[in-house]
């Protein structure tokens, strides 16, 4: 069984900040906009080195989306930055009408997503954003798993033409993917090959799934672990090839089970390869204030929940 090593816990939002710093030095078309959350988005260095390429919009997120759409007309590549809740729910009309409908080259970069926002509580812990964004025609939806992958994704979306939703988080989590990795939009990453069950995970749940796979291995269960960093477009070929081999699947995400990665996978399997599936996701509820690790355990999205879901789906396997 392949082992992964945590290179030192880092927050994925800092991976985004590192990517923005590099883009500021290498891509003259990239500009950044922020809704009064510069420190939280870790873009201080980008601003210090490129003051003429930064727009502080203030607490006016709808205006930020409109300005970003306009900047694309002049050939710029705008990156909008604020919390995930304010990047989607507050401005959905502007994204739909001004960005997605006209296929504007705007990169919507959303920090503090999911339950692991922690102590700020349910008003800020958006768990519906992936569903909202993947339903928009032409919108690419990306949810990287650690610091290194978030940095790589930030660089990659600057080269991709079209609207993108890039989702990342607040807490320091395991950093285990390669430093100088190639990030291919829409391409799944096989982390662990197995024969008994497929675990398809995204974001913070990728590391949790690897931890679960280690414990399952000790029980004689061979789990295949796939990192789906791009939820739309979904790597259908990778998923279908895996489930054809294992015969059952668990999806794992820090999102409501309605509208997330799990539903995308279920829809694919229903159309092309009906397969027993269990969902590790929040069960149609809002979050609450608390310590991230405790919230993940309470809402059933930690490594123990992944392990239990595997044991359940194996019972349903033909």
Secondary structure, DSSP 8 states (H G I E B T S, - for coil): ---------EEHHHHHHHHHHHHHHH-TTEEEEESS-HHHHT-HHHHHH-GGGEEE--S-HHHHHHHHHHHHHTT-EEEEEEEHHHHHGGGHHHIIIIIITTT---EEEEES-SGGGGGG-TTT--SSHHHHHHTSTT-EEE---SHHHHHHHHHHHHHS-S-EEEE--SSEE---S-TT----TT--EEEE--SSEEEEE-TTHHHHHHHHHHHHHHTT--EEEEE--EEES--HHHHHHHHHHHSEEEEEEEEESSSSHHHHHHHHHHHH---EEEEEEE-S----SS-HHHHHHHTT-SHHHHHHHHHHHHHH--
